[in-house]
Amino acid sequence: MASLREHLVLEQVLRDLGTQKEISRQNWQRLRDVFGNRFTNAWRLVTENRVKKYVFRPSGRALWIAIGNNAEYMIYSKAGYCSCSDFYFRVLDEEKAYCYHLLAQKLAEALDFFDLIKEDDESYDQLTAIWKKYSVMD
């Protein structure tokens, strides 16, 4: 089962990143072997600083955004959810464990390499409405 292998490899790499804060050559190759182009695309999002974490105050609610090629995608990291069509058609069908946006979010968080944006709770509904509208442009 491909999705189980993806989960296991990513969990191991994320554990390593928790202490090293950089991807070793061995882990880089493991990610490329398991995720292929999804890793390449995810890494591009990370290195181009296209992963954003919004924290809303005072609730502390967090929402991640990955800026993809055609839209901005909402990611709920604790739920393992992304608003892109790849997530809907392949991840929910268990063909894959992660879309590349979700993979990018997990790597960015583990590397502590993302933009942190603080907003008031009052902005949450307005911002999520905008992201929902544009995430369907996939």
ROZA-879892 format. One record per residue: residue in one letter; x, y, z of N, C-alpha, C in turn; chain; residue number from 1. Coordinates in steps of 0.001 Angstrom, whole numbers. Example, Ala and Ser with C-alpha at 12.3 -4.5 7.8 and 13.67 -1.06 7.14 Angstrom:
# residues 2
PT, rovo, n.u, n.v, n.w, ca.u, ca.v, ca.w, c.u, c.v, c.w, zavo, bado
PT, a, 13190, -5690, 7800, 12300, -4500, 7800, 13200, -3300, 7800, A, 1
PT, s, 12850, -2250, 7080, 13670, -1060, 7140, 12900, 30, 7870, A, 2
***
This chain:
# residues 138
PT, rovo, n.u, n.v, n.w, ca.u, ca.v, ca.w, c.u, c.v, c.w, zavo, bado
PT, m, 840, -1170, 0, 0, 0, 0, 895, 1247, 0, A, 1
PT, a, 793, 2039, -1055, 1655, 3205, -1243, 1457, 4251, -158, A, 2
PT, s, 211, 4479, 250, -24, 5533, 1232, 576, 5193, 2595, A, 3
PT, l, 596, 3918, 2975, 1204, 3526, 4239, 2712, 3771, 4195, A, 4
PT, r, 3341, 3415, 3098, 4782, 3645, 2947, 5089, 5147, 3019, A, 5
PT, e, 4249, 5957, 2375, 4446, 7406, 2424, 4370, 7909, 3861, A, 6
PT, h, 3375, 7459, 4607, 3237, 7872, 6006, 4475, 7505, 6811, A, 7
PT, l, 4927, 6264, 6668, 6068, 5788, 7453, 7344, 6553, 7132, A, 8
PT, v, 7609, 6759, 5853, 8828, 7477, 5452, 8771, 8920, 5941, A, 9
PT, l, 7637, 9580, 5741, 7541, 10972, 6168, 7660, 11096, 7689, A, 10
PT, e, 7042, 10210, 8441, 7157, 10253, 9898, 8613, 10144, 10331, A, 11
PT, q, 9373, 9243, 9702, 10782, 9081, 10055, 11584, 10336, 9708, A, 12
PT, v, 11359, 10882, 8535, 12083, 12087, 8127, 11734, 13248, 9055, A, 13
PT, l, 10463, 13394, 9408, 10058, 14484, 10302, 10681, 14327, 11687, A, 14
PT, r, 10816, 13094, 12165, 11505, 12859, 13445, 12957, 13325, 13352, A, 15
PT, d, 13610, 12972, 12243, 15003, 13391, 12044, 15110, 14916, 11970, A, 16
PT, l, 14158, 15538, 11289, 14176, 16996, 11162, 13957, 17680, 12507, A, 17
PT, g, 13278, 17001, 13406, 13052, 17559, 14728, 14336, 17824, 15482, A, 18
PT, t, 15370, 17077, 15177, 16653, 17270, 15857, 17693, 17950, 14964, A, 19
PT, q, 17660, 17682, 13664, 18693, 18185, 12760, 18355, 19523, 12116, A, 20
PT, k, 17078, 19800, 11874, 16598, 21025, 11213, 17155, 21218, 9802, A, 21
PT, e, 17620, 20136, 9201, 17970, 20134, 7785, 17824, 18713, 7266, A, 22
PT, i, 17568, 18601, 5976, 17344, 17288, 5378, 18681, 16680, 4979, A, 23
PT, s, 18959, 15513, 5510, 20194, 14809, 5144, 20082, 14309, 3704, A, 24
PT, r, 21193, 13990, 3134, 21204, 13457, 1766, 20385, 12168, 1686, A, 25
PT, q, 20516, 11318, 2700, 19776, 10066, 2724, 18267, 10323, 2786, A, 26
PT, n, 17836, 11229, 3658, 16406, 11529, 3753, 15876, 12216, 2503, A, 27
PT, w, 16707, 13074, 1914, 16327, 13717, 646, 16014, 12649, -393, A, 28
PT, q, 16887, 11661, -515, 16694, 10597, -1496, 15473, 9747, -1157, A, 29
PT, r, 15274, 9462, 111, 14087, 8688, 517, 12813, 9427, 123, A, 30
PT, l, 12773, 10741, 370, 11591, 11525, -1, 11383, 11537, -1512, A, 31
PT, r, 12461, 11670, -2269, 12367, 11654, -3742, 11883, 10294, -4232, A, 32
PT, d, 12411, 9228, -3647, 12026, 7882, -4070, 10553, 7598, -3790, A, 33
PT, v, 10073, 8026, -2646, 8705, 7706, -2237, 7683, 8662, -2841, A, 34
PT, f, 8003, 9962, -2881, 7024, 10958, -3316, 7239, 11462, -4740, A, 35
PT, g, 8401, 11234, -5320, 8659, 11658, -6696, 8455, 13149, -6900, A, 36
PT, n, 7677, 13507, -7923, 7435, 14914, -8246, 6701, 15660, -7151, A, 37
PT, r, 5921, 14947, -6354, 5244, 15634, -5251, 6266, 16214, -4279, A, 38
PT, f, 7367, 15493, -4036, 8408, 16039, -3163, 9075, 17240, -3828, A, 39
PT, t, 9385, 17136, -5103, 10002, 18251, -5826, 9124, 19493, -5747, A, 40
PT, n, 7832, 19329, -5988, 6903, 20452, -5931, 6774, 20992, -4506, A, 41
PT, a, 6714, 20094, -3528, 6611, 20515, -2131, 7857, 21294, -1721, A, 42
PT, w, 9017, 20790, -2091, 10266, 21451, -1722, 10350, 22845, -2340, A, 43
PT, r, 9845, 22963, -3558, 9821, 24276, -4215, 8962, 25260, -3417, A, 44
PT, l, 7805, 24799, -2928, 6960, 25680, -2114, 7689, 26122, -845, A, 45
PT, v, 8395, 25199, -224, 9120, 25527, 1006, 10226, 26533, 705, A, 46
PT, t, 11064, 26240, -267, 12221, 27102, -542, 11828, 28442, -1131, A, 47
PT, e, 10687, 28514, -1783, 10204, 29789, -2327, 9329, 30540, -1318, A, 48
PT, n, 9318, 30050, -88, 8590, 30698, 1009, 7096, 30863, 689, A, 49
PT, r, 6508, 29800, 155, 5100, 29834, -243, 4216, 29028, 712, A, 50
PT, v, 4721, 28813, 1927, 3937, 28167, 2979, 3764, 29194, 4093, A, 51
PT, k, 2521, 29447, 4456, 2190, 30476, 5437, 1379, 29863, 6573, A, 52
PT, k, 1672, 30306, 7772, 878, 29880, 8931, 169, 31113, 9486, A, 53
PT, y, -1144, 31049, 9470, -1959, 32116, 10040, -2379, 31691, 11438, A, 54
PT, v, -2136, 32566, 12397, -2575, 32329, 13764, -3522, 33467, 14118, A, 55
PT, f, -4713, 33072, 14533, -5751, 34050, 14839, -5802, 34289, 16340, A, 56
PT, r, -5957, 35580, 16701, -5933, 35988, 18096, -7279, 36541, 18508, A, 57
PT, p, -7716, 36316, 19677, -7017, 35676, 20797, -7217, 34161, 20863, A, 58
PT, s, -7986, 33574, 19939, -8317, 32145, 20043, -7106, 31225, 19909, A, 59
PT, g, -6091, 31650, 19146, -4939, 30795, 18895, -5177, 29791, 17783, A, 60
PT, r, -6337, 29891, 17120, -6662, 28986, 16000, -5612, 29164, 14911, A, 61
PT, a, -5154, 28067, 14350, -4119, 28126, 13315, -4632, 27519, 12015, A, 62
PT, l, -4213, 28112, 10933, -4566, 27656, 9597, -3351, 27890, 8712, A, 63
PT, w, -3015, 26889, 7937, -1874, 26990, 7030, -2383, 27259, 5617, A, 64
PT, i, -1583, 27981, 4852, -1880, 28244, 3446, -655, 27845, 2634, A, 65
PT, a, -890, 27089, 1566, 176, 26782, 605, -193, 27502, -684, A, 66
PT, i, 726, 28280, -1176, 481, 29014, -2409, 963, 28141, -3560, A, 67
PT, g, -4, 27513, -4214, 299, 26611, -5315, 479, 27347, -6622, A, 68
PT, n, 472, 26610, -7707, 666, 27215, -9022, -518, 28053, -9478, A, 69
PT, n, -1730, 27629, -9101, -2925, 28299, -9595, -3811, 28894, -8524, A, 70
PT, a, -3549, 28600, -7268, -4426, 29058, -6191, -3712, 28939, -4852, A, 71
PT, e, -4391, 29435, -3823, -3924, 29294, -2451, -4793, 28244, -1782, A, 72
PT, y, -4160, 27266, -1142, -4877, 26126, -583, -4829, 26150, 936, A, 73
PT, m, -5991, 25948, 1552, -6085, 25880, 3006, -5655, 24498, 3477, A, 74
PT, i, -4859, 24496, 4515, -4387, 23252, 5109, -4704, 23277, 6594, A, 75
PT, y, -5393, 22257, 7036, -5609, 22049, 8468, -4683, 20910, 8848, A, 76
PT, s, -3506, 21261, 9356, -2449, 20268, 9560, -2837, 19176, 10548, A, 77
PT, k, -3510, 19530, 11636, -3867, 18518, 12634, -4869, 17513, 12075, A, 78
PT, a, -5686, 17951, 11141, -6662, 17048, 10516, -6079, 16357, 9292, A, 79
PT, g, -4905, 16822, 8831, -4312, 16244, 7632, -5110, 16568, 6382, A, 80
PT, y, -5652, 17800, 6302, -6543, 18196, 5213, -5948, 19318, 4368, A, 81
PT, c, -6162, 19244, 3061, -5828, 20315, 2125, -7033, 20526, 1218, A, 82
PT, s, -7244, 21762, 804, -8417, 22089, -21, -8200, 21873, -1516, A, 83
PT, c, -7079, 21296, -1932, -6811, 21107, -3368, -7549, 19874, -3917, A, 84
PT, s, -7642, 19824, -5229, -8341, 18699, -5868, -7546, 17398, -5769, A, 85
PT, d, -6217, 17471, -5721, -5409, 16256, -5578, -5737, 15568, -4252, A, 86
PT, f, -5917, 16359, -3207, -6309, 15790, -1920, -7669, 15104, -2060, A, 87
PT, y, -8589, 15794, -2677, -9952, 15274, -2802, -10004, 13980, -3619, A, 88
PT, f, -9285, 13956, -4750, -9387, 12802, -5644, -8410, 11675, -5354, A, 89
PT, r, -7256, 11967, -4765, -6255, 10921, -4574, -5987, 10571, -3113, A, 90
PT, v, -5960, 11589, -2260, -5687, 11307, -850, -6913, 10681, -190, A, 91
PT, l, -8084, 11254, -408, -9292, 10676, 197, -9591, 9284, -341, A, 92
PT, d, -9187, 9004, -1580, -9345, 7663, -2150, -8225, 6722, -1731, A, 93
PT, e, -7304, 7214, -884, -6171, 6454, -352, -5200, 5984, -1423, A, 94
PT, e, -5204, 6665, -2557, -4210, 6403, -3591, -2856, 6977, -3172, A, 95
PT, k, -2903, 8122, -2464, -1713, 8784, -1941, -1990, 9165, -491, A, 96
PT, a, -921, 9367, 259, -1090, 9796, 1645, -1147, 11315, 1761, A, 97
PT, y, -469, 12022, 835, -358, 13470, 917, -364, 14091, -470, A, 98
PT, c, -1015, 15235, -589, -823, 16067, -1772, 477, 16842, -1541, A, 99
PT, y, 987, 17495, -2563, 2265, 18168, -2363, 2139, 19404, -1475, A, 100
PT, h, 953, 20004, -1386, 768, 21160, -502, 881, 20734, 967, A, 101
PT, l, 247, 19629, 1299, 290, 19110, 2666, 1701, 18634, 3010, A, 102
PT, l, 2360, 18013, 2059, 3747, 17595, 2251, 4631, 18819, 2513, A, 103
PT, a, 4423, 19887, 1746, 5200, 21123, 1935, 4958, 21707, 3314, A, 104
PT, q, 3709, 21708, 3756, 3387, 22248, 5077, 4115, 21466, 6162, A, 105
PT, k, 4104, 20152, 6071, 4747, 19327, 7097, 6261, 19565, 7121, A, 106
PT, l, 6864, 19678, 5947, 8303, 19940, 5885, 8621, 21340, 6402, A, 107
PT, a, 7840, 22330, 5997, 8076, 23707, 6436, 7948, 23825, 7954, A, 108
PT, e, 6949, 23167, 8512, 6762, 23217, 9962, 7932, 22549, 10683, A, 109
PT, a, 8354, 21392, 10205, 9462, 20672, 10840, 10774, 21455, 10737, A, 110
PT, l, 10960, 22149, 9625, 12172, 22945, 9423, 12072, 24338, 10043, A, 111
PT, d, 10874, 24676, 10523, 10602, 26004, 11062, 10923, 27077, 10014, A, 112
PT, f, 10456, 26815, 8782, 10728, 27717, 7660, 9407, 28041, 6964, A, 113
PT, f, 8723, 29036, 7487, 7440, 29470, 6940, 7181, 30891, 7435, A, 114
PT, d, 6273, 31582, 6771, 5855, 32900, 7232, 4784, 32728, 8299, A, 115
PT, l, 4934, 33419, 9392, 3934, 33428, 10450, 3179, 34743, 10346, A, 116
PT, i, 1863, 34645, 10176, 1025, 35824, 10021, -19, 35806, 11131, A, 117
PT, k, -75, 36882, 11887, -1035, 36977, 12986, -2190, 37872, 12566, A, 118
PT, e, -3380, 37373, 12794, -4605, 38103, 12451, -5557, 38045, 13634, A, 119
PT, d, -6480, 38965, 13677, -7520, 38935, 14698, -8563, 37890, 14325, A, 120
PT, d, -9201, 37333, 15341, -10253, 36333, 15107, -11338, 36841, 14172, A, 121
PT, e, -11617, 38129, 14208, -12655, 38704, 13356, -12338, 38534, 11869, A, 122
PT, s, -11078, 38347, 11526, -10669, 38191, 10126, -10825, 36763, 9610, A, 123
PT, y, -11015, 35817, 10509, -11029, 34397, 10134, -12083, 34083, 9062, A, 124
PT, d, -13323, 34463, 9294, -14395, 34150, 8337, -14146, 34792, 6980, A, 125
PT, q, -13709, 36027, 6991, -13449, 36741, 5740, -12305, 36085, 4953, A, 126
PT, l, -11218, 35777, 5625, -10071, 35166, 4944, -10389, 33760, 4441, A, 127
PT, t, -11043, 32956, 5262, -11356, 31597, 4807, -12337, 31617, 3645, A, 128
PT, a, -13239, 32579, 3599, -14155, 32694, 2462, -13384, 32989, 1186, A, 129
PT, i, -12394, 33844, 1284, -11560, 34161, 109, -10782, 32929, -328, A, 130
PT, w, -10151, 32236, 615, -9356, 31057, 261, -10233, 29947, -308, A, 131
PT, k, -11409, 29779, 227, -12327, 28760, -306, -12689, 29084, -1742, A, 132
PT, k, -12935, 30339, -2011, -13304, 30755, -3368, -12173, 30472, -4354, A, 133
PT, y, -10949, 30787, -3962, -9823, 30634, -4877, -9219, 29249, -4906, A, 134
PT, s, -9488, 28426, -3917, -8919, 27075, -3930, -9631, 26180, -4943, A, 135
PT, v, -10807, 26555, -5412, -11501, 25747, -6405, -10981, 25996, -7813, A, 136
PT, m, -10049, 26919, -7963, -9488, 27229, -9277, -8447, 26204, -9704, A, 137
PT, d, -8226, 25231, -8908, -7252, 24169, -9141, -7393, 23646, -10531, A, 138
***
